[in-house]
């Protein structure tokens, strides 16, 4: 798979003329830039983010289900992008940058493989749609933000390489004790499974 197909690069996003001439700071996922002096850095950052959108002609979900997520997969793709960014920070660091003519790091390829639209990828549209059935969402039905978050929380349990735990804060409230508790439970789970020596996807 061409890694560029999963980035903003294919849209030619961020041509210099698109940037406003402003002295106000530009923030991209927690990093501050100056639009007047750091246009190259802004473009490099944006083109390094993963981008997932509607697709078609993938393997039928569940063997007989949809081969496209057009019209119902928007929130699932948003969930993939949020989780993809977390995995990028986890495995590559926030300052890692994608470059067209460079050999990509193995960790980057492993992250992309986790999102390929096929049934055995950890965070594929197939896995998300099928896990969503347990949340009361038939395959092909639109998800709300909470549903996709709950599904990704369940799928993350199987990703022993990333050793990532998804916590879903309910009612717009982050409770520190809940995060601490799920971190401790997760740490014990990873040690018990012996996943500290796991290899990438």
C-alpha positions in Angstrom: 0.0 0.0 0.0 1.3 3.5 -0.9 1.6 5.3 2.4 0.8 8.6 0.7 -2.8 7.4 0.1 -3.4 7.7 3.8 -2.1 11.3 4.2 -3.2 14.8 3.2 -0.4 14.8 0.7 -2.7 13.4 -2.1 -5.0 16.4 -1.8 -2.1 18.9 -2.2 -3.4 20.3 1.1 -1.5 23.3 2.5 -0.3 25.0 -0.6 1.5 28.2 0.6 -1.2 30.5 -0.9 -3.7 28.7 1.4 -2.1 30.1 4.5 -3.3 33.4 5.8 -0.8 36.1 6.4 -1.3 36.4 10.1 0.9 37.0 13.1 -1.5 35.0 15.2 -0.1 31.6 16.3 -1.1 28.5 14.4 -1.7 25.4 16.6 -1.6 21.9 15.2 -2.3 19.1 17.7 -0.6 20.9 20.5 2.3 22.4 18.5 2.6 26.1 18.0 3.8 27.6 14.7 4.2 31.0 13.2 2.3 31.3 9.8 4.7 34.0 8.6 8.0 32.2 9.2 7.2 28.5 9.5 5.1 27.6 6.5 7.3 24.6 5.6 7.1 23.3 9.1 3.3 23.7 9.1 3.0 21.9 5.7 5.3 19.1 6.9 3.3 18.6 10.1 -0.1 18.5 8.3 1.1 16.1 5.6 2.4 13.8 8.3 -1.1 13.3 9.8 -3.1 10.2 8.9 -6.3 10.9 6.9 -9.0 8.3 6.5 -12.1 8.9 4.4 -14.9 7.0 2.6 -13.6 4.1 0.5 -15.1 1.5 -1.8 -14.4 -1.9 -3.3 -12.9 -3.3 -0.1 -13.6 -6.9 1.0 -17.3 -7.3 2.0 -17.7 -6.7 5.7 -18.6 -10.0 7.4 -18.1 -11.8 4.1 -21.5 -10.6 2.7 -21.8 -7.1 3.9 -21.0 -3.7 2.4 -18.0 -3.1 0.2 -18.1 0.7 0.7 -18.6 2.9 3.8 -19.9 5.9 1.8 -22.8 7.6 3.7 -22.3 5.7 7.0 -18.6 5.5 7.8 -17.8 9.1 8.5 -17.6 8.8 12.3 -15.8 5.4 12.0 -13.1 7.1 9.9 -12.9 10.0 12.4 -12.3 7.4 15.1 -9.6 5.8 13.0 -7.9 9.2 12.6 -8.0 10.0 16.3 -6.6 6.6 17.2 -4.1 6.7 14.4 -2.7 9.9 15.8 -2.4 8.4 19.2 -0.5 5.4 17.7 1.8 7.7 15.8 2.6 9.6 19.0 3.0 6.3 20.9 5.4 4.6 18.4 7.0 7.5 16.4 6.7 10.6 18.6 4.9 13.8 18.0 7.9 15.3 16.1 8.1 12.5 13.5 7.5 13.6 9.9 6.5 11.7 6.8 8.7 12.4 3.7 7.9 11.3 0.2 11.3 10.1 -0.9 12.4 8.4 2.3 12.1 4.8 3.3 9.4 4.7 5.9 10.1 3.3 9.4 8.8 -0.1 10.2 6.6 1.3 13.0 4.9 3.6 10.5 4.1 0.7 8.2 2.8 -1.3 11.2 0.5 1.5 12.1 -0.8 1.7 8.5 -1.4 -2.0 8.5 -3.6 -1.8 11.5 -6.0 0.4 9.6 -6.1 -1.4 6.2 -9.7 -2.1 5.1 -9.6 -5.9 5.6 -11.0 -8.2 8.3 -7.7 -9.0 10.1 -6.4 -5.5 10.6 -6.8 -4.4 14.2 -8.7 -1.1 13.5 -10.1 -1.7 10.0 -13.6 -0.6 9.0 -14.4 -4.3 9.1 -13.4 -4.7 12.8 -15.1 -1.5 13.9 -18.3 -2.3 12.1 -18.4 -5.9 13.4 -17.6 -4.9 16.9 -20.3 -2.2 16.7 -22.9 -4.9 16.4 -22.3 -5.6 20.1 -23.1 -1.9 20.7 -26.4 -2.3 19.0 -25.3 -0.9 15.6 -26.0 -3.1 12.6 -23.3 -3.1 10.0 -23.8 -0.1 7.6 -25.4 2.1 10.2 -24.1 5.5 11.2 -22.3 5.7 14.6 -22.2 8.5 17.0 -19.0 9.6 18.7 -19.6 7.6 21.9 -20.3 4.4 20.0 -17.1 4.6 17.9 -15.1 5.4 21.1 -16.6 2.4 22.9 -15.8 0.1 19.9 -12.2 1.4 19.7 -11.8 0.8 23.4 -12.8 -2.8 22.9 -10.5 -3.3 19.9 -7.5 -1.8 21.6 -7.5 -4.7 24.0 -6.3 -7.0 21.2 -3.5 -4.7 20.0 -0.7 -6.1 22.1 2.0 -4.3 20.1 0.8 -0.8 21.0 -0.1 -1.6 24.6 -2.6 1.2 24.5 -5.7 1.6 26.6 -8.6 3.7 25.5 -10.6 5.4 28.2 -14.0 6.9 27.3 -14.9 9.9 29.5 -18.7 10.1 29.9 -20.8 13.2 30.4 -18.0 15.5 29.4 -16.2 14.6 32.7 -12.6 13.3 33.0 -12.2 11.4 36.3 -8.5 11.0 37.2 -9.2 8.0 39.4 -10.9 6.1 36.5 -7.9 6.7 34.3 -5.5 5.6 37.0 -7.6 2.5 37.6 -7.7 1.4 33.9 -4.0 2.1 33.6 -3.2 -0.3 36.4 -5.6 -2.9 35.1 -4.0 -2.6 31.7 -0.5 -2.8 33.0 -1.3 -6.0 34.8 -3.0 -7.4 31.6 0.0 -6.7 29.4 2.4 -8.3 32.0 0.2 -11.3 32.3 0.0 -11.8 28.6 3.7 -11.4 28.3 3.1 -8.8 25.6 6.0 -6.6 26.6 8.0 -8.7 24.1 5.4 -8.6 21.4 6.3 -7.9 17.8 4.5 -5.4 15.6 1.4 -6.3 13.6 
